[in-house]
Amino acid sequence: MYKNQKNYKEKRILITGANEGIGYNIVKELLLKGNYVAVLDIQTNNIKQFESEYPEHFLAIECDVRVEKSIIEAVNKCIYKFGYMDIAIHNACICTFDSFENTSDIIFKDVFDVNYYGALRLTKTVIPHMKNNGKIIFTSSGVGIMGFVNISPYASSKGAIESLAKCLNIEYQEFGITFHIYHPPLTRTKSSSPLPVPKEFMADPVKVGKGLAKNINKKSFIICHSFSHKFQTMMCYLFPITFGKLLSKMTVNYNIR
């Protein structure tokens, strides 16, 4: 449903971590639908092109989600331009790949500072600027449900934001603000490139981004880009340990062939 279609209402949307990959394609689709979109990212070189294409509807701000002051200043700029926020998406993340024994506490802290505390800082900052029916979405991952080999900082941070979203969804229901989880599949992005997984097993970031953008108004707690992936995600919730061990074993077996 696009902006020239009947009953479509444009939304004011803020998203972190959208200079490339899935986030970039979410933004592209949201703008095509006529929404107002602000991107907060530590780099904005790729996304800046949209400022000339959508001068009234788009804003790109360099922002480090690890720094509270940076988020507050960025959100204030968004409110100054758009007036208020309907939807906020925390998509910024760090993903590292190594064994648990080779991963220092510093790496765990840095991953959590972006993936978990970044979501926390963003939420605290945007809630006062949301009207009733506001929506906050955290981008999660299947590994946050089922685990995976050599990815414990990222996976555990995603598990943490899932719990955070569930808690806040209950706490803010009386204020008309809902919390949701984006669940993209394993996708061919820069952050996933070090994974020892065949590229043909990874999803296309354009299709994933478009699907997530099109489903942004879904009321379900878990939002996926397609029905088939929603089914796969629900199976992971039902059998997390089984799927985690199976997929990790398949990856190891593929790479020793």
C-alpha positions as CSV (number, residue, x, y, z in Angstrom):
1,M,0.0,0.0,0.0
2,Y,1.7,3.2,-1.2
3,K,1.1,6.8,-0.4
4,N,-1.2,7.4,-3.4
5,Q,-3.5,4.6,-2.2
6,K,-6.6,5.2,-0.1
7,N,-6.3,5.1,3.7
8,Y,-2.5,5.0,3.7
9,K,-1.2,7.2,6.5
10,E,2.5,8.2,6.5
11,K,4.5,7.5,9.6
12,R,7.4,9.3,11.3
13,I,10.0,6.7,11.7
14,L,13.5,6.7,13.3
15,I,15.9,3.9,12.7
16,T,19.5,3.3,14.0
17,G,22.1,1.4,12.0
18,A,20.8,1.9,8.4
19,N,23.7,3.1,6.4
20,E,23.9,-0.2,4.6
21,G,22.5,-3.8,4.5
22,I,19.1,-4.6,5.8
23,G,18.6,-1.2,7.4
24,Y,19.4,0.7,4.2
25,N,16.8,-1.3,2.3
26,I,14.2,-0.8,5.0
27,V,14.7,3.0,4.7
28,K,14.5,2.9,0.9
29,E,11.2,1.1,1.0
30,L,9.8,3.3,3.8
31,L,10.6,6.4,1.8
32,L,9.0,5.0,-1.3
33,K,5.8,4.5,0.7
34,G,5.8,8.2,1.6
35,N,6.9,8.0,5.2
36,Y,9.1,10.4,7.1
37,V,12.4,8.7,8.0
38,A,15.4,9.7,10.2
39,V,18.5,7.5,10.2
40,L,21.0,7.5,13.1
41,D,24.2,5.8,12.3
42,I,27.9,6.2,13.1
43,Q,28.4,6.6,9.3
44,T,25.9,8.1,6.9
45,N,27.9,8.2,3.6
46,N,25.7,5.7,1.8
47,I,22.3,6.9,3.1
48,K,23.0,10.6,2.5
49,Q,21.8,10.3,-1.1
50,F,18.2,10.3,0.1
51,E,18.5,13.8,1.5
52,S,18.4,15.3,-2.0
53,E,15.7,12.8,-3.2
54,Y,13.4,13.3,-0.2
55,P,14.4,16.7,1.4
56,E,11.2,17.0,3.4
57,H,10.9,13.3,4.3
58,F,14.4,12.3,5.2
59,L,17.1,13.1,7.7
60,A,20.5,11.5,8.2
61,I,22.4,12.1,11.5
62,E,25.8,10.8,12.5
63,C,25.2,9.2,15.9
64,D,27.0,6.8,18.2
65,V,24.3,4.7,20.1
66,R,27.0,4.0,22.8
67,V,26.8,7.7,23.8
68,E,23.7,8.9,25.5
69,K,24.3,12.5,24.7
70,S,24.7,11.6,21.0
71,I,21.3,9.9,20.9
72,I,19.6,12.7,22.8
73,E,21.0,15.3,20.4
74,A,20.0,13.2,17.3
75,V,16.5,12.6,18.5
76,N,16.0,16.3,19.3
77,K,17.0,17.0,15.6
78,C,14.4,14.5,14.4
79,I,11.7,16.0,16.6
80,Y,12.5,19.5,15.4
81,K,12.1,18.3,11.8
82,F,9.2,15.9,12.1
83,G,7.4,17.0,15.3
84,Y,7.0,13.6,16.9
85,M,7.8,9.9,16.4
86,D,5.4,7.1,15.5
87,I,8.0,4.3,15.3
88,A,11.5,3.8,16.5
89,I,13.7,0.9,15.3
90,H,17.0,-0.1,16.9
91,N,18.8,-1.9,14.1
92,A,22.4,-0.9,14.9
93,C,24.6,-3.8,16.0
94,I,28.0,-5.3,16.3
95,C,28.7,-8.9,15.6
96,T,31.9,-10.7,16.3
97,F,33.0,-14.3,15.4
98,D,35.3,-16.3,17.6
99,S,35.3,-19.0,20.2
100,F,34.2,-18.1,23.7
101,E,37.7,-18.7,25.0
102,N,39.2,-16.3,22.6
103,T,36.6,-13.6,23.3
104,S,37.6,-11.0,25.9
105,D,35.3,-9.3,28.4
106,I,35.9,-6.1,26.5
107,I,34.4,-7.5,23.3
108,F,31.3,-8.7,25.2
109,K,30.9,-5.2,26.8
110,D,31.3,-3.5,23.4
111,V,28.8,-5.7,21.7
112,F,26.3,-5.2,24.5
113,D,26.9,-1.5,24.6
114,V,25.7,-1.2,21.0
115,N,23.2,-4.1,20.7
116,Y,21.5,-4.0,24.1
117,Y,22.3,-0.7,25.8
118,G,21.9,1.1,22.5
119,A,18.3,-0.1,22.4
120,L,17.9,0.9,26.0
121,R,19.2,4.4,25.4
122,L,17.1,4.9,22.3
123,T,13.9,3.8,24.1
124,K,14.4,6.1,27.0
125,T,15.0,9.0,24.7
126,V,12.1,8.5,22.2
127,I,9.3,7.5,24.5
128,P,8.6,11.1,25.7
129,H,8.2,12.1,22.1
130,M,5.7,9.4,21.2
131,K,2.0,9.8,21.1
132,N,-0.5,7.0,21.8
133,N,0.0,4.0,19.5
134,G,3.7,4.5,19.3
135,K,5.8,1.5,18.4
136,I,9.3,0.5,19.2
137,I,11.1,-2.3,17.3
138,F,14.3,-4.1,18.2
139,T,16.1,-6.1,15.5
140,S,16.9,-9.5,16.8
141,S,18.2,-12.7,15.3
142,G,17.5,-16.4,15.3
143,V,20.8,-17.0,17.1
144,G,19.4,-15.0,20.0
145,I,16.8,-17.7,20.4
146,M,18.7,-20.9,19.7
147,G,22.4,-20.0,20.0
148,F,25.1,-20.7,17.5
149,V,28.8,-21.7,17.5
150,N,31.4,-18.9,18.0
151,I,29.0,-16.0,18.2
152,S,28.1,-15.8,21.9
153,P,28.4,-12.0,22.4
154,Y,26.1,-11.2,19.6
155,A,23.6,-14.0,20.3
156,S,23.4,-13.3,24.0
157,S,22.9,-9.6,23.3
158,K,20.0,-10.4,21.0
159,G,18.5,-12.7,23.6
160,A,18.7,-9.8,26.1
161,I,16.8,-7.4,23.9
162,E,14.1,-10.0,23.3
163,S,13.5,-10.1,27.0
164,L,13.7,-6.3,27.3
165,A,11.0,-5.9,24.6
166,K,8.7,-8.4,26.4
167,C,9.0,-6.6,29.7
168,L,8.5,-3.1,28.2
169,N,5.6,-4.3,26.1
170,I,3.8,-5.2,29.3
171,E,4.9,-2.1,31.2
172,Y,3.8,0.4,28.5
173,Q,0.6,-1.2,27.3
174,E,-1.5,1.3,29.3
175,F,0.3,4.2,27.6
176,G,-0.4,2.9,24.1
177,I,3.2,2.1,23.2
178,T,4.0,-1.3,22.0
179,F,7.3,-3.2,21.6
180,H,8.1,-5.6,18.8
181,I,11.0,-7.7,17.5
182,Y,12.2,-7.7,13.9
183,H,13.4,-11.2,12.9
184,P,15.4,-11.1,9.7
185,P,16.9,-14.4,8.4
186,L,20.7,-14.8,7.9
187,T,21.3,-12.2,5.2
188,R,24.2,-11.4,2.9
189,T,25.5,-8.3,4.7
190,K,28.9,-6.9,5.7
191,S,28.4,-7.9,9.3
192,S,27.6,-11.5,8.4
193,S,30.3,-11.9,5.8
194,P,32.9,-13.5,8.3
195,L,30.4,-16.3,9.1
196,P,31.5,-19.7,7.8
197,V,28.1,-20.1,6.0
198,P,27.7,-20.5,2.2
199,K,26.5,-17.3,0.6
200,E,23.8,-19.2,-1.2
201,F,22.3,-20.0,2.2
202,M,21.9,-16.3,3.0
203,A,19.0,-14.1,2.1
204,D,19.0,-11.1,-0.2
205,P,19.2,-7.9,1.9
206,V,17.0,-6.1,-0.6
207,K,14.2,-8.6,-0.3
208,V,14.6,-8.8,3.5
209,G,14.6,-5.0,3.9
210,K,11.6,-4.5,1.7
211,G,9.7,-7.2,3.5
212,L,10.4,-5.8,6.9
213,A,9.4,-2.3,5.8
214,K,6.1,-3.6,4.3
215,N,5.3,-5.4,7.5
216,I,6.2,-2.5,9.8
217,N,2.6,-1.9,10.8
218,K,2.0,-5.6,11.9
219,K,0.6,-5.8,15.4
220,S,2.3,-9.1,16.2
221,F,5.3,-9.1,18.6
222,I,7.5,-10.9,16.1
223,I,7.7,-9.3,12.7
224,C,9.4,-11.1,9.8
225,H,9.9,-10.2,6.1
226,S,7.9,-13.2,4.8
227,F,5.4,-15.8,6.0
228,S,7.8,-18.6,5.4
229,H,10.5,-17.1,7.6
230,K,7.9,-16.3,10.3
231,F,7.1,-20.1,10.3
232,Q,10.8,-20.9,10.6
233,T,11.3,-18.4,13.4
234,M,8.4,-19.9,15.4
235,M,9.9,-23.3,15.0
236,C,13.2,-22.0,16.5
237,Y,11.2,-20.6,19.5
238,L,9.6,-24.1,19.9
239,F,12.8,-26.1,19.6
240,P,15.7,-23.7,20.3
241,I,18.3,-26.2,21.5
242,T,17.6,-28.7,18.8
243,F,17.8,-26.1,16.0
244,G,20.9,-24.4,17.5
245,K,22.9,-27.6,17.6
246,L,21.6,-28.8,14.2
247,L,22.6,-25.6,12.4
248,S,25.9,-25.3,14.1
249,K,26.7,-28.9,13.2
250,M,25.7,-28.3,9.6
251,T,28.0,-25.3,9.4
252,V,30.9,-27.2,10.8
253,N,30.4,-30.2,8.5
254,Y,30.1,-28.0,5.4
255,N,33.4,-26.2,6.1
256,I,35.4,-29.4,6.7
257,R,34.2,-31.0,3.4
